[in-house]
Amino acid sequence: MISRNQIETSMFESLRLAATRMPPDIREALEEVLEKESDPLSRRHLEVTLENARLASEGRGLVCGDTGFPLFFISVGAAVQIEGGYHTLWEAARSATRQATEEDYLRPTMVDPLTRKNPGTNIGDGMPRLQLRFDGPPDLLDITAAPKGGGSEIFGTFYRMLFPSDGTAGIFKFVIDSIREGCYAGKICPPAIIGVGIGGTADLCMSMAKRAAVLRPVGTRNPDGELRAIEEKLLQASRALGIGPMGSRGSYAVLAVHVQRAATHTAALPVAVNAQCSIGRRWRALIREGKNTEYTGEFIEATV
């Protein structure tokens, strides 16, 4: 049985690492873009982003000051047993989020949407947010902390119910329009990772887009050949918009486009877009009974 103390400690550490360590795939993608981008201001934005990440890894601040929304993506294997039951996950997430905020790894940004009252803890109705799935290796509790920046979430979230007759052309237009809207003036802190959900219900469509943006490693190829072709075409189109890092002139406002789909109603064609900012904050805690937690910035998720 996995103890609550280990879960809580692991959640705190994954939040701390996410706030102070840039994931390897994100760093490599930014370095690759830096080699290709020719606009001087765009290059400077990339250099500063990478320099901030280096300083944060040395204990000199955070990768970015806007630590945004406290999100946890959790996969539970079939044989995993948790002290106190699954409700422990929510209790531990609240404690870990409170500690990370008190120790200045998270900025206190969560407020009541109506009164705007800020408790200063990042804890409130629905926050921290947990998405729980039952899959993966039977003995593994897999927790990914992803404090998602406000800019990418506020200005990089789009949803539309298209007509089935709009087809692929309609999907492409909506996604490219969304990318342009989010990237100009640097609103989502590009170069961004663009997640696209196609199909399902409205909430499933949005969830697919979020997971595709936040969890899927940059540089992976979609195992679905049709979706892989759509991703490549959208990425090429995004780089023809004339928008670069932080909204300056250039070609690399987008690091990657990740697309997922689900079956939907015959009368529907829902499409969602969710952006992840250039620093791609996320870190995993891999927990197995009787073993120390393993922390890693490497990710393997490539499907919904």
Backbone bond lengths (Angstrom), bond angles and torsions (degrees), N, CA, C in turn:
res aa  C-N    CA-C-N  psi(-1)  N-CA   C-N-CA  omega(-1)  CA-C   N-CA-C  phi
1 M - - - 1.461 - - 1.533 109.84 -
2 I 1.324 116.13 136.19 1.461 120.91 179.96 1.525 108.83 -89.13
3 S 1.324 116.71 129.27 1.458 121.21 -174.16 1.525 111.43 -78.17
4 R 1.332 114.73 154.53 1.461 119.78 175.38 1.520 110.14 -61.94
5 N 1.315 117.88 -39.13 1.460 120.56 -178.01 1.525 110.99 -60.47
6 Q 1.343 117.20 -41.68 1.461 119.20 179.42 1.527 110.80 -66.62
7 I 1.328 116.52 -39.65 1.462 119.73 179.56 1.524 111.02 -64.46
8 E 1.331 116.13 -45.88 1.460 120.35 -178.87 1.523 111.29 -63.18
9 T 1.343 116.31 -44.58 1.460 120.50 178.08 1.524 111.15 -61.95
10 S 1.337 116.12 -41.16 1.463 120.82 -179.16 1.520 111.61 -66.50
11 M 1.327 116.67 -38.15 1.460 119.71 177.81 1.529 111.16 -66.39
12 F 1.325 116.20 -42.23 1.465 119.13 177.45 1.524 110.62 -61.70
13 E 1.321 116.87 -47.05 1.462 120.03 -178.09 1.523 111.47 -63.66
14 S 1.327 117.39 -38.40 1.460 119.25 179.41 1.531 110.45 -67.32
15 L 1.337 117.55 -36.12 1.457 120.11 174.02 1.530 111.10 -64.96
16 R 1.332 116.54 -44.86 1.465 121.02 -179.22 1.524 110.71 -61.34
17 L 1.315 115.84 -45.07 1.461 119.62 -179.38 1.526 111.36 -67.79
18 A 1.326 117.02 -38.80 1.462 119.85 178.30 1.525 111.11 -61.92
19 A 1.326 115.97 -33.94 1.467 120.41 -178.49 1.524 113.09 -79.40
20 T 1.329 117.04 -17.17 1.467 119.81 -173.12 1.531 114.05 -125.68
21 R 1.329 118.55 -2.48 1.461 121.59 -179.15 1.519 109.73 -131.19
22 M 1.296 117.16 123.52 1.461 120.22 174.09 1.531 109.11 -77.78
23 P 1.333 119.27 129.87 1.463 120.27 179.28 1.525 111.76 -57.74
24 P 1.326 117.79 144.62 1.467 120.53 -176.01 1.526 114.20 -56.83
25 D 1.336 117.76 -39.81 1.460 119.30 -177.84 1.523 111.40 -67.60
26 I 1.334 116.90 -33.50 1.466 120.28 177.94 1.521 110.11 -68.84
27 R 1.334 116.36 -46.29 1.465 120.33 179.96 1.538 110.67 -59.50
28 E 1.318 116.95 -45.08 1.465 120.05 -179.42 1.523 111.27 -63.32
29 A 1.336 116.51 -39.26 1.466 119.96 -179.97 1.524 110.66 -66.64
30 L 1.337 117.62 -40.70 1.465 120.41 178.61 1.523 111.42 -66.34
31 E 1.319 116.44 -39.30 1.467 119.77 178.00 1.526 110.85 -64.65
32 E 1.323 116.28 -37.21 1.470 120.08 178.11 1.525 111.17 -66.03
33 V 1.338 115.96 -42.93 1.461 120.38 178.22 1.526 110.80 -63.95
34 L 1.329 116.88 -38.66 1.465 121.02 179.03 1.528 110.81 -59.48
35 E 1.303 117.36 -36.38 1.458 120.88 178.94 1.529 111.81 -68.56
36 K 1.350 116.26 -28.90 1.464 120.19 -173.69 1.528 112.84 -96.00
37 E 1.330 117.38 -31.07 1.460 120.87 -175.47 1.525 110.58 -69.79
38 S 1.336 116.16 133.60 1.466 120.16 -176.59 1.524 113.40 -104.96
39 D 1.342 118.43 -23.35 1.464 120.24 -177.92 1.525 110.08 -67.11
40 P 1.334 118.77 127.64 1.471 121.53 -175.49 1.526 113.55 -59.34
41 L 1.331 117.83 -43.88 1.458 119.71 -178.86 1.526 111.02 -67.82
42 S 1.326 116.57 -39.53 1.461 120.30 176.80 1.524 110.70 -61.14
43 R 1.314 116.41 -42.56 1.461 120.59 179.21 1.531 110.49 -63.03
44 R 1.326 115.92 -39.39 1.465 119.04 -179.38 1.523 110.94 -65.31
45 H 1.322 117.23 -39.50 1.460 120.47 176.62 1.537 110.43 -59.11
46 L 1.305 116.85 -44.14 1.465 121.12 179.95 1.528 110.97 -64.79
47 E 1.324 116.44 -42.33 1.464 120.59 179.56 1.525 111.38 -61.62
48 V 1.335 116.72 -41.80 1.463 120.34 179.43 1.523 111.07 -66.58
49 T 1.333 116.82 -40.37 1.463 120.57 178.35 1.521 111.13 -60.74
50 L 1.309 116.86 -45.79 1.465 120.93 180.00 1.529 111.36 -68.70
51 E 1.331 116.97 -36.05 1.458 120.19 178.01 1.530 110.49 -66.73
52 N 1.336 117.93 -42.03 1.465 120.75 176.70 1.523 110.82 -59.29
53 A 1.329 115.90 -40.46 1.461 119.88 179.06 1.525 111.13 -64.31
54 R 1.325 116.60 -39.77 1.463 119.76 178.43 1.520 110.92 -63.63
55 L 1.326 116.29 -45.77 1.462 120.16 -179.45 1.526 111.09 -63.20
56 A 1.329 116.84 -40.74 1.463 120.23 179.23 1.520 111.27 -62.55
57 S 1.328 116.75 -39.29 1.469 120.05 -179.87 1.522 111.75 -66.69
58 E 1.341 116.29 -20.36 1.467 121.36 177.52 1.528 112.17 -92.50
59 G 1.337 116.40 7.09 1.454 120.46 179.11 1.510 114.18 84.59
60 R 1.317 116.98 19.47 1.466 121.68 -176.73 1.522 110.09 -112.23
61 G 1.336 115.73 65.17 1.457 121.12 178.09 1.515 112.82 101.99
62 L 1.341 115.53 -167.36 1.449 123.36 -178.66 1.523 110.23 -106.19
63 V 1.318 116.18 159.58 1.459 120.27 175.69 1.523 110.12 -59.35
64 C 1.342 115.96 -37.57 1.454 121.91 174.27 1.522 108.27 -153.87
65 G 1.328 116.56 145.29 1.456 120.45 -176.87 1.518 114.17 -72.85
66 D 1.334 118.02 -25.66 1.462 119.96 179.78 1.522 109.14 -87.38
67 T 1.332 116.07 92.94 1.467 120.42 -178.64 1.523 112.41 -85.52
68 G 1.315 117.23 -2.45 1.448 122.98 164.06 1.512 117.97 57.03
69 F 1.341 114.22 -134.59 1.459 123.04 -174.54 1.529 110.94 -89.86
70 P 1.347 119.49 127.89 1.468 120.66 177.87 1.527 111.08 -79.01
71 L 1.328 116.40 107.35 1.457 122.44 -177.17 1.521 110.51 -117.81
72 F 1.336 115.74 141.42 1.466 122.07 173.52 1.526 108.37 -128.08
73 F 1.331 115.67 131.19 1.459 122.36 174.19 1.528 106.76 -111.91
74 I 1.327 117.05 119.17 1.457 121.46 -169.68 1.525 110.65 -124.75
75 S 1.327 115.60 131.11 1.464 121.97 172.96 1.527 108.24 -116.84
76 V 1.333 116.24 132.65 1.464 121.95 -176.51 1.523 109.15 -119.47
77 G 1.333 116.61 123.98 1.452 121.33 176.16 1.525 111.83 -71.98
78 A 1.330 115.96 158.34 1.464 121.43 -173.46 1.518 113.56 -62.81
79 A 1.337 118.60 -27.50 1.466 121.62 -176.40 1.531 113.35 -97.08
80 V 1.321 117.66 1.40 1.463 120.85 -176.53 1.526 110.98 -72.57
81 Q 1.316 115.94 131.97 1.458 122.08 173.71 1.526 108.64 -119.60
82 I 1.334 115.42 135.35 1.456 121.25 -174.23 1.523 109.42 -119.81
83 E 1.312 116.44 132.60 1.455 121.29 177.07 1.532 110.27 -57.86
84 G 1.327 116.30 123.41 1.455 119.97 -179.97 1.512 114.26 85.17
85 G 1.332 117.90 -0.85 1.459 120.96 -179.48 1.525 112.43 84.34
86 Y 1.328 115.15 -177.81 1.462 119.74 -173.69 1.516 113.36 -68.59
87 H 1.324 117.43 -21.35 1.462 119.40 176.68 1.534 111.06 -60.21
88 T 1.321 115.89 -24.16 1.465 120.65 177.11 1.527 111.77 -56.41
89 L 1.329 116.90 -33.40 1.459 120.08 -178.46 1.524 110.87 -60.82
90 W 1.318 117.35 -42.00 1.464 120.62 -179.80 1.529 110.78 -70.44
91 E 1.321 116.06 -40.92 1.467 119.59 178.80 1.527 110.57 -63.40
92 A 1.334 116.37 -44.39 1.463 120.63 -179.37 1.524 111.11 -65.83
93 A 1.321 117.28 -37.38 1.466 120.92 179.71 1.526 110.87 -64.01
94 R 1.322 116.49 -39.52 1.462 119.54 178.75 1.533 110.58 -66.29
95 S 1.327 116.35 -43.91 1.466 119.63 179.67 1.524 111.26 -64.16
96 A 1.334 116.34 -43.16 1.460 120.49 -179.37 1.522 111.30 -65.35
97 T 1.324 116.47 -39.88 1.466 120.73 179.05 1.526 110.94 -66.09
98 R 1.323 116.06 -41.66 1.458 119.81 177.89 1.531 110.27 -61.17
99 Q 1.338 117.10 -45.38 1.459 120.54 -179.04 1.528 111.09 -64.30
100 A 1.341 116.41 -44.12 1.467 119.69 -179.68 1.521 111.56 -62.47
101 T 1.330 116.60 -33.03 1.458 120.67 177.73 1.527 110.78 -72.52
102 E 1.338 116.18 -44.32 1.460 120.45 179.40 1.524 111.87 -61.56
103 E 1.347 116.23 -32.82 1.464 120.22 -178.37 1.530 112.35 -93.28
104 D 1.325 116.72 11.07 1.468 123.81 172.54 1.521 114.48 68.48
105 Y 1.333 117.02 24.42 1.459 119.28 170.91 1.525 110.56 -86.91
106 L 1.335 116.36 -22.35 1.452 122.22 172.94 1.523 108.43 -121.06
107 R 1.329 116.25 137.15 1.452 119.85 173.69 1.528 108.41 -83.24
108 P 1.335 119.74 138.38 1.469 120.85 -176.68 1.525 111.67 -74.35
109 T 1.324 116.48 89.39 1.463 121.63 -173.68 1.524 114.05 -108.83
110 M 1.343 118.67 -8.48 1.461 120.68 -176.34 1.531 110.03 -85.30
111 V 1.340 115.66 123.85 1.458 121.72 -177.93 1.530 109.56 -129.75
112 D 1.334 116.29 163.24 1.463 120.79 172.25 1.529 108.09 -67.87
113 P 1.346 118.25 131.21 1.464 119.27 -173.77 1.521 113.86 -67.95
114 L 1.336 118.24 -20.97 1.458 121.05 -177.77 1.526 112.11 -99.88
115 T 1.318 116.55 -51.90 1.465 119.38 -178.19 1.519 112.68 -82.23
116 R 1.364 116.49 -19.76 1.463 124.53 -176.13 1.528 111.39 66.49
117 K 1.329 117.34 14.32 1.457 120.34 177.57 1.524 109.68 -67.31
118 N 1.321 115.87 134.67 1.464 121.98 -178.89 1.524 108.97 -111.95
119 P 1.351 117.73 113.99 1.460 119.74 179.29 1.520 112.91 -72.98
120 G 1.337 117.10 -13.94 1.463 120.67 179.18 1.509 114.39 78.80
121 T 1.337 117.47 12.57 1.471 121.38 -175.82 1.519 113.45 -121.49
122 N 1.332 117.34 -9.79 1.468 123.27 -171.86 1.526 112.38 66.17
123 I 1.319 116.97 18.88 1.460 121.97 179.37 1.522 108.92 -114.84
124 G 1.319 116.13 132.53 1.458 121.74 178.64 1.505 109.44 -171.16
125 D 1.311 117.07 -171.26 1.464 120.45 179.17 1.536 109.55 -57.38
126 G 1.327 116.05 119.86 1.460 120.79 177.45 1.512 115.30 79.98
127 M 1.315 117.99 -2.96 1.464 121.57 -179.04 1.525 110.71 -128.90
128 P 1.337 117.14 133.92 1.458 127.65 2.50 1.522 111.60 -67.35
129 R 1.313 116.16 154.36 1.446 123.97 -177.35 1.522 109.92 -93.42
130 L 1.345 116.55 128.77 1.464 121.85 176.85 1.521 109.54 -116.80
131 Q 1.322 117.08 132.53 1.460 122.38 169.31 1.521 107.19 -113.48
132 L 1.321 115.93 117.94 1.466 121.85 -172.16 1.521 110.57 -111.18
133 R 1.339 115.01 130.88 1.464 121.42 176.41 1.514 109.23 -130.56
134 F 1.317 115.61 150.56 1.458 120.88 178.88 1.524 108.10 -110.40
135 D 1.326 114.81 92.13 1.458 120.79 179.97 1.516 109.01 -162.72
136 G 1.332 116.94 -175.62 1.453 121.17 179.31 1.518 111.80 88.47
137 P 1.347 117.70 -176.80 1.464 122.39 179.11 1.529 110.90 -54.44
138 P 1.338 118.03 140.27 1.463 121.26 -173.16 1.526 114.69 -56.62
139 D 1.350 117.58 -33.74 1.461 120.43 -174.05 1.523 113.86 -96.76
140 L 1.335 118.12 8.23 1.465 121.21 -169.94 1.525 112.85 -108.41
141 L 1.335 115.20 129.99 1.461 122.94 166.20 1.527 106.41 -103.83
142 D 1.315 116.46 111.03 1.464 123.42 -171.62 1.526 108.33 -110.34
143 I 1.329 117.20 113.12 1.460 122.52 -176.21 1.527 109.88 -117.98
144 T 1.299 116.14 122.54 1.469 120.80 174.76 1.525 108.98 -111.90
145 A 1.317 116.29 120.80 1.457 121.73 173.19 1.517 108.17 -91.31
146 A 1.328 115.97 130.36 1.465 120.06 -178.75 1.524 109.57 -138.90
147 P 1.347 117.69 79.49 1.461 119.68 175.30 1.528 109.45 -67.33
148 K 1.325 115.97 103.41 1.470 121.76 -168.81 1.517 110.90 -92.76
149 G 1.301 116.80 123.88 1.450 123.19 -175.55 1.520 113.75 -56.93
150 G 1.328 116.12 144.44 1.449 120.68 -178.62 1.513 113.72 -61.70
151 G 1.333 117.05 -39.80 1.458 119.49 -178.47 1.513 112.59 -59.19
152 S 1.335 117.19 -47.35 1.460 120.25 -177.64 1.519 111.48 -66.19
153 E 1.338 117.24 -35.95 1.462 120.11 -177.94 1.528 111.56 -78.88
154 I 1.327 116.86 -42.94 1.461 120.56 -176.00 1.526 111.45 -71.36
155 F 1.321 116.48 -45.46 1.459 120.18 -175.26 1.527 113.36 -100.86
156 G 1.335 117.09 -1.74 1.457 119.71 -175.98 1.512 114.12 -118.47
157 T 1.329 117.87 21.60 1.453 122.15 -179.98 1.522 109.47 -115.74
158 F 1.334 116.55 124.21 1.460 121.70 -177.68 1.535 108.93 -140.94
159 Y 1.320 115.44 144.43 1.466 120.28 177.35 1.521 108.86 -144.47
160 R 1.339 115.62 141.89 1.461 119.76 175.62 1.521 109.82 -151.94
161 M 1.304 114.91 138.61 1.461 120.58 172.30 1.524 107.58 -93.89
162 L 1.313 116.28 103.10 1.456 121.33 178.54 1.527 110.15 -82.72
163 F 1.317 114.84 166.66 1.456 120.03 170.50 1.527 108.56 -83.17
164 P 1.337 118.61 143.43 1.460 119.05 177.04 1.528 113.18 -52.61
165 S 1.341 116.15 -32.29 1.462 120.00 -179.65 1.528 112.54 -68.80
166 D 1.343 117.52 -16.61 1.466 119.92 177.12 1.529 111.15 -65.94
167 G 1.320 116.24 -31.70 1.451 121.92 173.44 1.516 115.10 57.22
168 T 1.318 115.29 -158.11 1.462 121.20 -176.98 1.521 112.18 -63.30
169 A 1.333 116.49 -35.92 1.470 119.78 179.80 1.524 110.69 -62.66
170 G 1.332 116.72 -40.73 1.455 120.45 178.19 1.516 112.03 -65.70
171 I 1.333 115.78 -39.29 1.463 120.17 177.65 1.526 109.93 -62.42
172 F 1.326 116.56 -47.02 1.466 120.12 -179.04 1.531 111.15 -59.58
173 K 1.333 116.64 -44.76 1.461 119.43 -178.37 1.527 110.72 -62.83
174 F 1.321 116.77 -44.67 1.462 119.60 -179.32 1.523 111.43 -62.64
175 V 1.326 117.67 -43.96 1.468 120.85 -178.10 1.523 111.04 -66.07
176 I 1.319 117.78 -45.95 1.467 120.36 -179.15 1.519 110.53 -66.10
177 D 1.341 117.66 -39.95 1.469 119.80 175.81 1.522 110.70 -61.18
178 S 1.331 117.18 -38.70 1.465 121.46 179.59 1.524 110.79 -66.89
179 I 1.327 116.65 -41.81 1.462 120.54 178.85 1.526 110.18 -62.44
180 R 1.320 116.60 -45.04 1.469 120.01 179.02 1.527 110.65 -61.57
181 E 1.316 117.14 -44.75 1.464 121.19 -178.86 1.524 111.42 -63.17
182 G 1.342 117.24 -39.31 1.450 120.42 -178.38 1.517 114.47 -77.60
183 C 1.330 116.48 -30.73 1.464 119.77 -172.56 1.519 114.22 -89.93
184 Y 1.333 117.76 -27.58 1.460 116.40 -176.41 1.530 109.39 -66.67
185 A 1.289 116.20 143.96 1.471 124.50 -176.93 1.520 111.86 65.35
186 G 1.328 117.07 11.07 1.463 120.57 175.22 1.516 114.51 70.88
187 K 1.335 118.14 25.30 1.465 120.96 -171.70 1.530 113.22 -62.04
188 I 1.332 117.74 -35.89 1.468 120.01 179.98 1.529 111.86 -101.81
189 C 1.332 115.97 16.34 1.474 121.71 179.92 1.519 112.22 54.42
190 P 1.345 116.86 58.39 1.462 119.27 177.35 1.523 111.52 -71.66
191 P 1.364 116.99 161.24 1.458 127.17 12.82 1.534 112.77 -73.05
192 A 1.322 114.77 132.01 1.454 121.76 -171.66 1.526 111.80 -108.34
193 I 1.312 114.24 160.59 1.455 121.58 169.49 1.519 105.98 -101.18
194 I 1.321 116.55 123.71 1.460 121.50 -175.41 1.525 109.87 -103.80
195 G 1.324 115.96 117.50 1.455 121.42 174.32 1.515 109.70 -97.40
196 V 1.324 116.13 136.10 1.466 121.53 -179.28 1.527 108.78 -127.27
197 G 1.330 116.49 126.72 1.451 122.04 173.15 1.510 109.44 -108.04
198 I 1.323 116.47 134.77 1.463 121.56 178.94 1.520 107.98 -127.98
199 G 1.329 116.88 122.21 1.458 120.94 175.82 1.516 113.01 97.08
200 G 1.320 114.96 -169.45 1.452 121.74 -178.02 1.517 111.66 73.62
201 T 1.328 116.12 -162.54 1.461 122.16 170.66 1.525 108.33 -85.98
202 A 1.328 116.82 175.67 1.465 119.47 -179.19 1.518 111.25 -59.48
203 D 1.356 117.22 -45.14 1.462 119.23 -177.16 1.520 111.80 -71.75
204 L 1.339 118.24 -36.54 1.462 120.51 177.24 1.523 110.45 -66.36
205 C 1.321 116.36 -39.77 1.463 120.98 179.33 1.521 110.64 -60.23
206 M 1.336 116.12 -45.55 1.462 120.63 178.89 1.519 111.25 -65.45
207 S 1.337 116.81 -40.05 1.463 120.52 -179.81 1.522 111.11 -64.53
208 M 1.322 117.61 -40.92 1.462 120.41 178.18 1.523 110.83 -61.29
209 A 1.331 116.23 -43.25 1.461 119.57 179.82 1.522 110.95 -62.75
210 K 1.343 116.80 -41.29 1.466 120.80 -179.68 1.531 110.58 -64.27
211 R 1.319 117.19 -49.16 1.466 119.98 -179.02 1.525 111.22 -62.90
212 A 1.332 116.54 -38.86 1.470 119.80 179.78 1.519 111.31 -64.16
213 A 1.333 116.60 -36.73 1.461 120.47 -179.56 1.517 112.29 -75.59
214 V 1.333 116.61 -40.74 1.466 120.73 -169.52 1.527 112.75 -91.12
215 L 1.329 117.95 -37.95 1.465 119.94 -168.99 1.524 114.77 -101.28
216 R 1.304 117.74 -31.76 1.463 117.89 -173.73 1.524 111.00 -74.92
217 P 1.319 117.76 130.83 1.472 120.41 -178.12 1.527 112.79 -64.42
218 V 1.312 115.51 138.18 1.460 120.56 174.54 1.526 108.54 -66.71
219 G 1.310 115.49 133.50 1.456 119.99 179.56 1.512 113.44 102.71
220 T 1.342 118.00 -12.68 1.459 119.90 177.58 1.522 109.93 -78.50
221 R 1.325 115.96 151.90 1.456 121.89 179.10 1.525 109.21 -103.86
222 N 1.305 115.15 135.39 1.456 119.94 -179.86 1.533 109.61 -63.47
223 P 1.343 117.58 130.04 1.474 119.42 -179.72 1.519 113.16 -68.28
224 D 1.325 116.60 -17.97 1.468 121.51 177.66 1.526 108.13 -87.75
225 G 1.329 117.04 114.61 1.462 121.03 -174.87 1.513 113.55 -59.14
226 E 1.327 117.88 -38.28 1.461 120.71 -179.87 1.526 110.92 -66.32
227 L 1.339 116.29 -44.03 1.455 119.77 178.87 1.524 111.32 -68.87
228 R 1.333 116.91 -35.00 1.466 120.58 178.14 1.527 110.25 -61.40
229 A 1.321 117.28 -41.03 1.463 120.71 178.75 1.526 111.13 -65.61
230 I 1.343 116.79 -38.22 1.463 120.75 177.92 1.526 110.19 -65.18
231 E 1.330 116.64 -43.33 1.466 120.75 178.73 1.523 111.21 -58.49
232 E 1.310 116.39 -46.25 1.458 120.35 -177.16 1.523 111.43 -65.39
233 K 1.335 115.78 -39.66 1.464 119.16 -179.98 1.524 110.95 -68.28
234 L 1.336 117.01 -40.74 1.469 120.11 178.50 1.529 111.23 -66.49
235 L 1.330 116.95 -38.36 1.467 119.78 179.01 1.523 110.52 -63.84
236 Q 1.316 117.32 -44.67 1.462 120.78 178.39 1.524 110.84 -61.15
237 A 1.336 116.38 -42.35 1.467 120.21 -179.64 1.525 111.05 -65.57
238 S 1.329 116.90 -38.43 1.467 120.16 -179.19 1.518 111.20 -65.25
239 R 1.313 117.05 -29.49 1.460 120.66 -178.34 1.523 112.40 -86.22
240 A 1.326 115.55 2.06 1.464 120.06 174.74 1.523 111.39 -104.43
241 L 1.332 117.41 8.23 1.459 121.60 -177.22 1.528 112.50 -81.14
242 G 1.331 117.81 -16.05 1.456 120.76 -177.94 1.516 112.84 79.74
243 I 1.345 116.71 21.97 1.462 121.78 179.06 1.519 108.18 -115.57
244 G 1.328 115.98 134.72 1.451 120.92 -179.37 1.515 112.43 -117.57
245 P 1.321 117.72 -165.96 1.465 122.01 178.92 1.526 112.38 -52.80
246 M 1.334 115.18 136.91 1.473 124.20 -179.00 1.525 112.85 54.64
247 G 1.334 116.33 27.47 1.456 120.96 174.98 1.513 115.16 81.17
248 S 1.321 117.73 2.68 1.467 119.90 178.28 1.522 109.74 -75.55
249 R 1.328 115.71 175.19 1.461 118.87 177.19 1.527 109.44 -68.17
250 G 1.298 115.41 144.33 1.460 119.88 -178.55 1.518 109.85 156.07
251 S 1.310 115.49 -163.49 1.467 120.07 -175.31 1.519 114.16 -125.18
252 Y 1.325 117.52 -8.41 1.462 119.50 -168.51 1.529 112.45 -119.12
253 A 1.341 115.08 60.30 1.460 120.21 173.68 1.519 111.58 -78.16
254 V 1.333 116.61 -12.96 1.467 121.15 -177.24 1.528 109.77 -127.81
255 L 1.329 116.03 128.08 1.462 120.95 175.47 1.518 111.64 -81.07
256 A 1.342 116.26 -39.34 1.454 120.75 -176.33 1.515 109.36 -162.65
257 V 1.328 115.92 156.00 1.456 122.72 171.58 1.525 107.35 -121.08
258 H 1.329 116.30 124.11 1.465 122.65 -178.60 1.528 109.02 -118.20
259 V 1.322 117.16 123.02 1.461 122.09 -174.93 1.526 110.30 -117.55
260 Q 1.332 116.02 136.33 1.461 122.49 173.54 1.523 108.78 -131.18
261 R 1.324 116.18 154.96 1.458 119.06 179.54 1.520 111.37 -138.92
262 A 1.336 114.69 160.69 1.455 122.30 175.80 1.517 108.16 -145.02
263 A 1.317 116.42 155.39 1.461 120.47 176.72 1.521 109.90 -60.68
264 T 1.342 115.62 147.41 1.462 119.71 -178.12 1.517 110.23 -139.58
265 H 1.316 116.72 176.01 1.455 122.88 179.64 1.520 110.20 -67.58
266 T 1.318 116.38 147.46 1.459 120.29 -176.96 1.527 112.76 -61.24
267 A 1.333 117.48 -23.78 1.465 120.56 -179.71 1.518 112.38 -92.51
268 A 1.334 118.10 2.05 1.462 121.04 -169.90 1.523 112.88 -118.20
269 L 1.328 115.62 154.19 1.463 122.98 167.48 1.532 107.63 -146.89
270 P 1.346 116.63 73.96 1.469 118.94 178.72 1.518 111.50 -75.75
271 V 1.329 115.54 140.88 1.467 121.74 177.68 1.524 107.85 -136.99
272 A 1.320 116.31 135.19 1.464 121.54 178.03 1.519 109.75 -130.38
273 V 1.324 115.89 148.17 1.461 122.92 175.80 1.518 108.08 -127.24
274 N 1.328 116.22 132.87 1.453 120.72 173.89 1.516 108.29 -136.24
275 A 1.326 116.30 133.58 1.464 121.11 -176.16 1.524 110.85 -105.77
276 Q 1.308 115.89 143.26 1.460 122.86 168.97 1.527 107.37 -111.44
277 C 1.323 117.11 136.98 1.463 121.06 -174.64 1.525 111.74 -73.72
278 S 1.309 115.75 177.04 1.462 121.33 -169.16 1.523 114.41 -65.42
279 I 1.333 118.48 -21.42 1.463 118.63 -177.14 1.526 112.20 -90.67
280 G 1.338 117.21 -14.65 1.462 121.90 171.21 1.518 114.92 52.44
281 R 1.317 118.50 46.37 1.478 120.90 -175.42 1.522 112.32 -57.72
282 R 1.320 116.82 121.43 1.462 123.80 171.53 1.520 108.74 -171.68
283 W 1.327 116.09 141.97 1.468 120.77 177.76 1.519 108.96 -149.88
284 R 1.316 115.51 142.19 1.473 120.60 -174.27 1.513 112.14 -104.76
285 A 1.341 113.93 145.89 1.463 122.40 170.10 1.523 106.80 -119.81
286 L 1.329 116.76 120.85 1.463 122.65 -179.67 1.518 108.28 -106.42
287 I 1.335 116.37 116.08 1.461 121.62 -171.60 1.523 109.85 -119.35
288 R 1.339 114.93 127.92 1.463 122.11 174.04 1.522 108.80 -129.33
289 E 1.315 115.46 143.65 1.460 120.63 -177.70 1.532 110.69 -56.61
290 G 1.335 115.47 132.43 1.452 121.15 176.09 1.515 114.64 78.99
291 K 1.339 117.57 5.42 1.468 120.39 -178.56 1.530 109.50 -127.43
292 N 1.327 115.26 155.75 1.457 119.84 175.17 1.527 110.40 -69.33
293 T 1.308 116.16 148.41 1.461 120.78 178.56 1.524 110.43 -65.48
294 E 1.309 115.44 136.81 1.464 121.42 175.10 1.528 108.48 -102.96
295 Y 1.328 116.95 129.35 1.462 121.48 179.77 1.529 109.03 -109.54
296 T 1.327 115.67 137.55 1.451 118.35 -176.65 1.529 110.20 -151.82
297 G 1.325 114.53 147.04 1.450 121.15 173.22 1.514 112.27 -96.64
298 E 1.328 116.65 2.70 1.454 121.64 179.77 1.521 109.58 -86.73
299 F 1.326 117.49 141.97 1.449 121.52 -178.05 1.517 110.22 -131.70
300 I 1.320 114.79 151.43 1.458 120.40 -177.24 1.517 113.08 -123.94
301 E 1.331 118.40 -5.59 1.463 120.13 -175.06 1.513 110.09 -70.30
302 A 1.345 115.36 127.46 1.456 119.86 178.24 1.528 111.14 -133.20
303 T 1.330 118.36 1.06 1.454 121.83 179.95 1.519 108.82 -125.88
304 V 1.332 116.40 179.99 1.461 122.12 -175.56 1.525 111.01 -57.66
